[in-house]
């Protein structure tokens, strides 16, 4: 679950923040007292992927708006997912108790 969650978030950053391929993203990981923490950091324009309302998964694909399923999936896989803007960077932090 952690591998899929981090991959989904990283792909979102590279795809949406840097569609032309120019830019950087950093992944930092740590484990403390059985809690795994990953931070995904990029320096693109401010963007909070958690600000968007969760998609209504009860609707059919035709009825549902495009986007948001990846972040929704990540939310279901981790214990905590937060966004901050710090020092001109987007910081998306996920935590999961092992």
Short mmCIF file of the C-alpha atoms (twelve columns), coordinates in Angstrom:
data_MODEL
# 
_entry.id   MODEL 
# 
loop_
_atom_site.group_PDB 
_atom_site.id 
_atom_site.type_symbol 
_atom_site.label_atom_id 
_atom_site.label_alt_id 
_atom_site.label_comp_id 
_atom_site.label_asym_id 
_atom_site.label_seq_id 
_atom_site.Cartn_x 
_atom_site.Cartn_y 
_atom_site.Cartn_z 
_atom_site.pdbx_PDB_model_num 
ATOM 1  C CA . UNK A 1  0.000   0.000  0.000   1 
ATOM 2  C CA . UNK A 2  2.792   2.425  0.831   1 
ATOM 3  C CA . UNK A 3  4.575   1.731  -2.446  1 
ATOM 4  C CA . UNK A 4  1.395   2.325  -4.433  1 
ATOM 5  C CA . UNK A 5  0.529   5.469  -2.449  1 
ATOM 6  C CA . UNK A 6  3.970   7.039  -2.900  1 
ATOM 7  C CA . UNK A 7  4.057   6.095  -6.572  1 
ATOM 8  C CA . UNK A 8  0.620   7.616  -7.197  1 
ATOM 9  C CA . UNK A 9  1.588   10.875 -5.504  1 
ATOM 10 C CA . UNK A 10 4.937   11.055 -7.309  1 
ATOM 11 C CA . UNK A 11 3.353   10.406 -10.701 1 
ATOM 12 C CA . UNK A 12 0.795   13.157 -9.981  1 
ATOM 13 C CA . UNK A 13 3.574   15.629 -9.142  1 
ATOM 14 C CA . UNK A 14 5.626   14.815 -12.224 1 
ATOM 15 C CA . UNK A 15 2.594   14.765 -14.513 1 
ATOM 16 C CA . UNK A 16 0.781   17.878 -13.301 1 
ATOM 17 C CA . UNK A 17 3.510   20.069 -11.805 1 
ATOM 18 C CA . UNK A 18 6.044   19.498 -14.583 1 
ATOM 19 C CA . UNK A 19 4.193   18.503 -17.768 1 
ATOM 20 C CA . UNK A 20 7.123   19.696 -19.896 1 
ATOM 21 C CA . UNK A 21 9.538   17.547 -17.880 1 
ATOM 22 C CA . UNK A 22 11.554  20.425 -16.432 1 
ATOM 23 C CA . UNK A 23 11.614  20.543 -12.652 1 
ATOM 24 C CA . UNK A 24 12.366  18.493 -9.607  1 
ATOM 25 C CA . UNK A 25 10.591  16.463 -6.956  1 
ATOM 26 C CA . UNK A 26 12.064  14.997 -3.816  1 
ATOM 27 C CA . UNK A 27 10.842  12.060 -1.745  1 
ATOM 28 C CA . UNK A 28 11.955  11.831 1.881   1 
ATOM 29 C CA . UNK A 29 11.154  8.849  4.054   1 
ATOM 30 C CA . UNK A 30 11.555  7.970  7.703   1 
ATOM 31 C CA . UNK A 31 10.380  5.453  10.279  1 
ATOM 32 C CA . UNK A 32 9.970   6.321  13.936  1 
ATOM 33 C CA . UNK A 33 8.186   4.227  16.564  1 
ATOM 34 C CA . UNK A 34 6.556   2.116  13.863  1 
ATOM 35 C CA . UNK A 35 5.197   5.154  11.996  1 
ATOM 36 C CA . UNK A 36 6.336   5.474  8.374   1 
ATOM 37 C CA . UNK A 37 6.437   9.005  6.995   1 
ATOM 38 C CA . UNK A 38 6.983   10.023 3.380   1 
ATOM 39 C CA . UNK A 39 7.209   13.620 2.205   1 
ATOM 40 C CA . UNK A 40 6.907   14.540 -1.457  1 
ATOM 41 C CA . UNK A 41 8.310   17.986 -2.142  1 
ATOM 42 C CA . UNK A 42 8.243   20.077 -5.321  1 
ATOM 43 C CA . UNK A 43 8.831   23.741 -6.098  1 
ATOM 44 C CA . UNK A 44 6.065   24.322 -8.614  1 
ATOM 45 C CA . UNK A 45 3.167   26.728 -8.106  1 
ATOM 46 C CA . UNK A 46 1.116   26.242 -4.923  1 
ATOM 47 C CA . UNK A 47 -1.253  23.319 -5.316  1 
ATOM 48 C CA . UNK A 48 -3.154  21.468 -2.581  1 
ATOM 49 C CA . UNK A 49 -4.435  18.169 -4.011  1 
ATOM 50 C CA . UNK A 50 -6.435  17.617 -0.821  1 
ATOM 51 C CA . UNK A 51 -8.534  20.766 -1.299  1 
ATOM 52 C CA . UNK A 52 -10.705 19.081 -3.916  1 
ATOM 53 C CA . UNK A 53 -13.750 17.211 -2.651  1 
ATOM 54 C CA . UNK A 54 -13.523 13.408 -2.784  1 
ATOM 55 C CA . UNK A 55 -15.162 11.899 -5.876  1 
ATOM 56 C CA . UNK A 56 -18.513 10.187 -5.515  1 
ATOM 57 C CA . UNK A 57 -17.425 6.612  -6.185  1 
ATOM 58 C CA . UNK A 58 -21.051 5.491  -6.310  1 
ATOM 59 C CA . UNK A 59 -21.499 7.296  -9.641  1 
ATOM 60 C CA . UNK A 60 -20.703 5.571  -12.904 1 
ATOM 61 C CA . UNK A 61 -17.566 6.561  -14.821 1 
ATOM 62 C CA . UNK A 62 -19.701 8.511  -17.276 1 
ATOM 63 C CA . UNK A 63 -21.380 10.504 -14.491 1 
ATOM 64 C CA . UNK A 64 -18.247 11.239 -12.484 1 
ATOM 65 C CA . UNK A 65 -15.895 14.144 -13.210 1 
ATOM 66 C CA . UNK A 66 -12.395 13.267 -14.368 1 
ATOM 67 C CA . UNK A 67 -9.692  13.319 -11.717 1 
ATOM 68 C CA . UNK A 68 -9.393  12.826 -8.004  1 
ATOM 69 C CA . UNK A 69 -9.511  9.033  -7.861  1 
ATOM 70 C CA . UNK A 70 -5.770  8.652  -7.248  1 
ATOM 71 C CA . UNK A 71 -5.734  11.008 -4.264  1 
ATOM 72 C CA . UNK A 72 -8.911  9.346  -2.952  1 
ATOM 73 C CA . UNK A 73 -7.232  5.935  -3.257  1 
ATOM 74 C CA . UNK A 74 -4.148  7.186  -1.394  1 
ATOM 75 C CA . UNK A 75 -6.354  8.557  1.410   1 
ATOM 76 C CA . UNK A 76 -7.812  5.084  1.918   1 
ATOM 77 C CA . UNK A 77 -4.337  3.487  2.116   1 
ATOM 78 C CA . UNK A 78 -2.687  5.733  4.711   1 
ATOM 79 C CA . UNK A 79 -3.471  6.913  8.216   1 
ATOM 80 C CA . UNK A 80 -2.775  10.573 7.502   1 
ATOM 81 C CA . UNK A 81 -2.295  12.702 4.390   1 
ATOM 82 C CA . UNK A 82 -1.539  16.415 4.719   1 
ATOM 83 C CA . UNK A 83 -0.476  19.302 2.499   1 
ATOM 84 C CA . UNK A 84 1.564   22.370 3.423   1 
ATOM 85 C CA . UNK A 85 3.366   25.074 1.510   1 
ATOM 86 C CA . UNK A 86 6.793   25.706 3.026   1 
ATOM 87 C CA . UNK A 87 9.752   27.756 1.787   1 
ATOM 88 C CA . UNK A 88 8.215   28.116 -1.671  1 
ATOM 89 C CA . UNK A 89 7.576   24.363 -1.988  1 
ATOM 90 C CA . UNK A 90 4.562   22.069 -1.958  1 
ATOM 91 C CA . UNK A 91 4.958   19.430 0.751   1 
ATOM 92 C CA . UNK A 92 2.615   16.448 0.704   1 
ATOM 93 C CA . UNK A 93 3.093   14.206 3.738   1 
ATOM 94 C CA . UNK A 94 1.686   10.729 4.209   1 
ATOM 95 C CA . UNK A 95 1.907   8.649  7.366   1 
ATOM 96 C CA . UNK A 96 1.055   5.044  8.092   1 
ATOM 97 C CA . UNK A 97 1.474   3.004  11.246  1 
ATOM 98 C CA . UNK A 98 3.176   -0.325 10.614  1 
# 
